[in-house]
Amino acid sequence: MSTGAEVKDGLPVIFVSEDSEMLDLLLRFCYPCTLAEDPTLEDFRDAVNVFEVAKKYCLDAVERTICKSLFSPKMLETNSLRCFAIACRARMQNECALAAKYTLREPLVPMCFEEIELITSREFLSLLAYHKQCGNAVQALAVDVSWVTAAYSQWTSAPWLVGRYADGYCGCARSVSGRYPVIYREAVAQWWETFMDFTFVELRDKPCPETIRKNVERTIQIVRQRNCRHCSPVVPGVMRDFTNLFIRQIEAIIAEVRLDMKF
């Protein structure tokens, strides 16, 4: 021990740059699990700060624990871009890919976020390219609607889709645009075509399940307000079922798109 070192109670004093609050939080992760549970990290900034300090002092076990908090669905849903930046900074390949998928909830060109300075322009361009590829890929579902007819094998399985019921056609307008192939030799209901048109435009910017859910709920309200005696009563149930089918399709497509980023 150098003679100039400060000593207190017979022990050397080590000076660190972190404040007492941060060190207290960090050290609580070091307690044996039999004595205390790990602290809960509700605030994103706290999680990032503790993560950085854990890396600084090479506390690998603490890093792994904090990663579980940082890259939990709760954090990712509200801080996807920030999580992506942290994952890039820490060179965590799997977490980068996970966070990138959650960023699909954001617009293709996002607002500036606090941790953007942590990533390089190449990393950011890789994220934008991934986002655009996902938005383009899901457009295939608008061109080929065989996934719809595969789920509803005949018009009686989805009478609301073509506005045809056991006692004849309902009062809802049917499409004359031809934008969607004729299903069951019937033109689709105009409201359904409008729903699909709006949804695919928005999926190009935000290719995620939330885009579908939002447009489904809007469509349900529109159709119910029309007071069609056939479609209005059934549209909440059938369109929410259709939501699940639609989401499965886009998730399958997005799962095939890869984030081009290697560390």
N, C-alpha and C positions, 0 to 999 in steps of 0.2 A: 504494500500500500504506500502510495507517495505521501511524504510528510505534509504536503499542502492540502490533502483531501479533507473535506469537512466530515466530522464524525458526530453522531448523536446517539446517546445511550450505548456507546461502545460499537456502533455499527456505522459503516460508511454511508454518506448521503449521496445519492445519485440524482442528478438533475435531469429532468425530461421536459420536453416541450408541451406535452399534453396537460390540460388543467385537471383539477381533482375530480370534477364530475365525469370526465371522459375516462379517467383511470379507474374510477369506482365502477363504472359500467363495464369496462373491459375485464377487470379482475373478477367480477361476479360470474363471468363465463368460465373462469378458471377454477371455481369451487368444485369439489367432487360432487357428482350428481346425487350421491347419497346424503349430502348435507344440505343442498339447496338446488332448486330448479333454475334453469337458465332464465335470465330476465327476458321479458317480452319487449320486442322492438316494434312499437306501433308507428313511430315517426321514421319516414324514409331517410331523412338527413342523419338521424342518429345511427341508423343501421349502416349507412355508408361510412360515416366517420369511424365507427368502431371497427368496421371491416378494414379500413385503411390502416388503422393503428395495429390491428392484429397481424396484417401483412408486414408492417414495419418491424415488429418484434418476432416474426416467424412463428406465430402461434397457429400452427396448421389446423389443429382441432377446433380452435375458436373460429377460424376462417370458414371451415366447413359448416359449423353450426349457424353462423350468421348468413351464409349463402342460402340456407334453407328459409330464413326469414326474408331475405332480399328477393329471392326468386320464387316466393310463394304466390299462388293465384291472387291473393288479396293485394299484395304489393304490385304485381305485374299489371293488374287491371287498371290501376290508377297512376302508375309510374313506369310504363313500358319503355319509353324512350330513355329515361334516366337509368333504368336497369340495364338496357342495352349498352349504354355508355360505360357503366361500371364493369360489365362483363368484358367489354373490349379492353378496358384499361387493365383488368386482371388477367387477360388472355384466357378466358374460360369459354371454350368452343361451344359446348353444349348449352350453356346458359345464354350465349349470344343468340343461338338459333331459337331457343325458347322465347327470349325477350322479343326477337324479331317477329315472331308469330303474333305476339300480343300487340305489337305496334301497328298491325293491320287494322286496329280499331281507330287509329288516327288517320287524318287526311294524308294523301300521298306526299304533299309538301307540308310538313308539320310546322307548328309554331316553335320558336326558339325555346330551348329548355336549359336548365341551369348547368347540367353536366356536359353540354355539347363540346366544351373545350377539351374534354378528356379523350375524344376520338379524333382520328385523322380524317382528312377529306376522302381518302380512299375507303375507309370503313363506312363513312356516311353514304357515299355513293353506292356501295355494296348493298346497304340497307334500302336505299331508294329503288335500286334495280330489282331487288327481291320483291318489294312492295308492288312495283309496276308489273312484274311478271305474274304475281298472284292475281292482280286485278284483271289482267288480260286473259289469263288461263281460265278463269271461271266464266268468261263470256261464251265459252263453248257450250255451256248448258242452255243458252238462249237459242243457239243454232240447231242443236240436236235435242229435241224434247222426248226422246225415247225413254228417258229416266222417268218421265211422268206417266207415259202409257204402260211402262213396265209395272209401276206401282198400282195404277188403276187400269186393270185389263180391259174393261168395257165401260161405256158411258154410264151404265147403271151404278158403277162403283163411285162415280164422281159426277152426278147430274148437275151440280152447281158449276162445274167447270165449263159446261156447254149450255147451261140454262134450259135443260130439257128434263122434265119430270114425267112421272107415270101418266099424269093427266094432260100432258102436252108441254109446250114451251112456256117459260115464265115471261114476265114483262121486261126483263133486263135486256138491254141492247146486246147484240152479238157483233163480234169483230168483222169488219169488211176489209181490213188493211192487208191481210195476208202475211203479216210479219211473223206469225207463228204457223207452222204447218197445221193443216186441218187434223184434228184429233177425233178419232172414231167417225170419220167422214162428217164431222160437224165443225162449224166455226166456234171458237171459244167465246165465252162471255166477255164483253167489252171491259168490264171492271177488272177481270183477271188479267187481260192483256195489258191494261194500264198499270196494274200492280207489277207485272213482270218487267215492263219497260222502265218504270221508275227504279225498280230494284236493281236491274242490271247497270243502269247508269251510275247509281250510287255504289255498287259493288266495285266498279272500276277504281273509285277513290278509296273506298273502305271495304275491302274484300273479307268480311268477317260475319259471323252469325248475327251480331247485333244489328247489322244493316238490314238483314232479312226480317228479324223480329220487329224492328221499328216500322218497316213498311207493311208488314202483316197487320199490326195493330191499327195503323192508319187506314188500311183497306177495310178492315172489319167495321170501323166507325162509319166510313163512307157508305158501305153496302147496307148497314143497318138503318141508316138515315133515309134510304130510298124506299123502305117499307115494302119491298117485294115479299109477297106472302110465302114464296118458296125459299128464296136465297137469304133474306134477312135473318130468319130464325136459326138457320144452320151455319151461317158463315163463321161465327166465332170458333165453333168446334172443328169444322173441316179445314179452315185455314190454319189453325194452330197445329193440326195434324200434318198439313202440308209443309208447315215450317220445319218440322223435324226431318221430313224427307229432303227438303231443299238444303238444310244445313248439312246433312250427311253427305250430300253430293259435293258441296263446295269444300268441305273439310277433306274429302278424299282427294280432290284435285290439288288443294293447297299443300297437302302432305307430300306431293310429288315435286314441289318446287323447292329447290335448294338455295340456301344462303351462300353466296360465293365469297367465303371469308376463311382464310387459313392463317394461323399464327405460327 
